[in-house]
Amino acid sequence: MSVTAKTRPEHRAPRPAAVRGRRSALTDRDGHSVRGWELVVRYALLLLVLALTIGPFLWQLSTSLKGPTEDIYSSPPSFLPEHPTLHNYTRVAATIPVWDYALNSLKVAAASVVTNCVGCALAGYALARLRFAGRRAATLVFLLATLVPVESIIIAQFTTMRELGLNNTLIGVVLPSCVSALNVLLMRNAFLNLPHEVEEAAYVDGANVWQRFWYIALPSVKGTLAVVAIFAFMGAWDDFLWPLIVLNDPSKFTLTIGLNYLHGTFANDQRLVAAGTIIAVAPLIVLFACLQRYFFRGVGEGAVKG
């Protein structure tokens, strides 16, 4: 008599995660599971921030392209121009010498970028890698300088420029911000996070301090240097109060001051103002587009040591 063996239950293949539980299959960049409604909330918040950030610029761009026959105050507002035109930009050039003002702003911004990149890199390297008496006190001074409002020292700055004979000059516009305390601290933190072993190896090979700075330290912080360049350019290009105080010759006005003349006492054409605004913002967009790769890399420099 044959004995029939009882068949054992077969081993079942493990079910996928979506079948085992009710957890969502969506994950974020860190590998954490994200529910559907959480993802919707995230994208809704991102779209809201995008609208608040980019919306005013797009509205100014739309207004600058609208012709004189279009109503810019219509309700509901019309975002897209019916007949796009560049006539408003030519009117800006006919109303004020906008390209001369833009050239003055470019000179000031370029000088500010060069002085900040050179001065802040040297100062940051000295504070981070060199040993000298008073190094901590100097770092504290730079830190405290970032807390001082510009408005509280602007009279002292103007008096200093007048005593030096630099008022009503573009050099007087550049000089007070040629080395920013914030940029010095950014470069210091970037240099602090470089491995000491590489620089010590160069020191053993006979490299002096200038060679270690130029060939080893500086190429390793290109991202932070790009951040400093962007901050310096934006600060000099967008500055309005200090050039307004130190300059009184219309031929030396920067673009931010010159665009103020588009506002008339008895007439105020918003199309003209919008076109001038786009002209002023365009160089910043081009600069950031060219340096964005280094900018995002520079934001991360100093966050991870080694």
Backbone hydrogen bonds, N-H to C=O, Kabsch-Sander energy under -0.5 kcal/mol:
donor,donor_aa,acceptor,acceptor_aa,energy
4,T,2,S,-0.7
5,A,3,V,-0.7
12,R,10,E,-0.6
19,V,16,P,-1.3
20,R,16,P,-2.5
21,G,17,A,-1.7
28,D,32,H,-2.3
31,G,28,D,-1.7
34,V,26,L,-3.1
39,L,35,R,-2.0
40,V,36,G,-1.9
41,V,37,W,-2.2
42,R,38,E,-2.3
43,Y,39,L,-2.4
44,A,40,V,-2.1
45,L,41,V,-2.4
46,L,42,R,-2.5
47,L,43,Y,-2.4
48,L,44,A,-2.0
49,V,45,L,-2.5
50,L,46,L,-2.4
51,A,47,L,-2.3
52,L,48,L,-2.3
53,T,49,V,-1.9
54,I,50,L,-3.1
55,G,50,L,-0.6
55,G,51,A,-1.5
58,L,54,I,-2.5
59,W,55,G,-2.3
60,Q,56,P,-2.3
61,L,57,F,-2.4
62,S,58,L,-2.4
63,T,59,W,-2.5
64,S,60,Q,-2.3
65,L,61,L,-0.9
65,L,62,S,-0.6
66,K,63,T,-1.2
70,E,67,G,-1.1
72,I,70,E,-0.7
74,S,71,D,-0.8
79,F,77,P,-0.7
85,T,65,L,-1.7
89,Y,86,L,-0.7
90,T,86,L,-1.3
91,R,87,H,-1.9
92,V,88,N,-1.7
93,A,89,Y,-1.7
94,A,90,T,-1.5
95,T,91,R,-1.8
96,I,92,V,-2.4
98,V,96,I,-2.5
101,Y,97,P,-2.0
102,A,98,V,-2.4
103,L,99,W,-1.9
104,N,100,D,-2.1
105,S,101,Y,-2.4
106,L,102,A,-2.3
107,K,103,L,-2.2
108,V,104,N,-2.3
109,A,105,S,-2.9
110,A,106,L,-2.7
111,A,107,K,-2.3
112,S,108,V,-2.2
113,V,109,A,-2.3
114,V,110,A,-2.3
115,T,111,A,-2.5
116,N,112,S,-2.2
117,C,113,V,-2.6
118,V,114,V,-2.4
119,G,115,T,-2.5
120,C,116,N,-2.2
121,A,117,C,-1.2
122,L,118,V,-2.1
123,A,119,G,-2.6
124,G,120,C,-2.7
125,Y,121,A,-2.2
126,A,122,L,-2.2
127,L,123,A,-2.3
128,A,124,G,-1.6
129,R,125,Y,-2.9
130,L,125,Y,-0.7
130,L,126,A,-1.0
132,F,130,L,-0.6
135,R,132,F,-1.3
138,A,134,G,-2.3
139,T,135,R,-2.1
140,L,136,R,-2.2
141,V,137,A,-2.0
142,F,138,A,-2.1
143,L,139,T,-2.1
144,L,140,L,-2.5
145,A,141,V,-2.0
146,T,142,F,-1.0
147,L,144,L,-1.2
148,V,145,A,-0.9
152,S,149,P,-0.8
153,I,149,P,-0.5
153,I,150,V,-1.2
154,I,150,V,-0.7
157,Q,153,I,-2.2
158,F,154,I,-2.2
159,T,155,I,-2.4
160,T,156,A,-2.2
161,M,157,Q,-2.5
162,R,158,F,-2.2
163,E,159,T,-2.3
164,L,160,T,-1.9
165,G,162,R,-0.8
166,L,161,M,-3.0
167,N,161,M,-0.8
168,N,246,V,-2.3
169,T,166,L,-0.9
172,G,166,L,-0.6
173,V,169,T,-0.9
174,V,170,L,-1.8
175,L,171,I,-2.8
177,S,174,V,-1.2
178,C,175,L,-1.5
184,V,180,S,-1.8
185,L,181,A,-2.0
186,L,182,L,-2.0
187,M,183,N,-2.3
188,R,184,V,-2.4
189,N,185,L,-2.4
190,A,186,L,-1.8
191,F,187,M,-2.5
192,L,188,R,-2.2
193,N,189,N,-1.0
194,L,191,F,-1.4
199,E,195,P,-0.9
200,E,196,H,-2.5
201,A,197,E,-2.2
202,A,198,V,-1.8
203,Y,199,E,-2.0
204,V,200,E,-2.1
205,D,201,A,-1.7
206,G,203,Y,-1.2
207,A,202,A,-2.6
212,R,208,N,-2.3
213,F,209,V,-1.9
214,W,210,W,-2.6
215,Y,211,Q,-2.5
216,I,212,R,-1.1
217,A,212,R,-2.6
218,L,213,F,-2.7
220,S,216,I,-0.6
220,S,217,A,-0.8
221,V,218,L,-1.5
222,K,219,P,-0.7
225,L,221,V,-2.1
226,A,222,K,-2.0
227,V,223,G,-1.8
228,V,224,T,-2.4
229,A,225,L,-2.1
230,I,226,A,-2.4
231,F,227,V,-2.6
232,A,228,V,-2.6
233,F,229,A,-2.5
234,M,230,I,-2.7
235,G,231,F,-2.5
236,A,232,A,-2.2
237,W,233,F,-2.7
238,D,234,M,-2.4
239,D,235,G,-0.6
244,L,240,F,-1.7
245,I,241,L,-1.5
246,V,242,W,-2.5
247,L,243,P,-1.9
252,K,249,D,-2.2
253,F,250,P,-1.1
255,L,101,Y,-0.7
258,G,254,T,-2.5
259,L,255,L,-2.4
260,N,257,I,-1.0
261,Y,258,G,-1.6
262,L,259,L,-1.7
263,H,260,N,-1.2
264,G,262,L,-0.8
264,G,267,A,-1.5
270,Q,268,N,-0.8
273,V,269,D,-1.9
274,A,270,Q,-2.5
275,A,271,R,-2.1
276,G,272,L,-2.2
277,T,273,V,-2.2
278,I,274,A,-2.2
279,I,275,A,-2.0
280,A,276,G,-1.8
281,V,277,T,-2.0
282,A,278,I,-2.1
284,L,281,V,-0.6
285,I,281,V,-1.8
286,V,282,A,-2.3
287,L,283,P,-2.5
288,F,284,L,-2.4
289,A,285,I,-2.3
290,C,286,V,-1.8
291,L,287,L,-1.8
292,Q,288,F,-1.0
295,F,291,L,-2.5
296,F,292,Q,-2.4
297,R,293,R,-1.2
298,G,294,Y,-2.3
299,V,295,F,-1.9
300,G,296,F,-1.0
301,E,297,R,-0.9
302,G,304,V,-0.5
303,A,300,G,-1.9
304,V,300,G,-0.7
306,G,193,N,-1.3
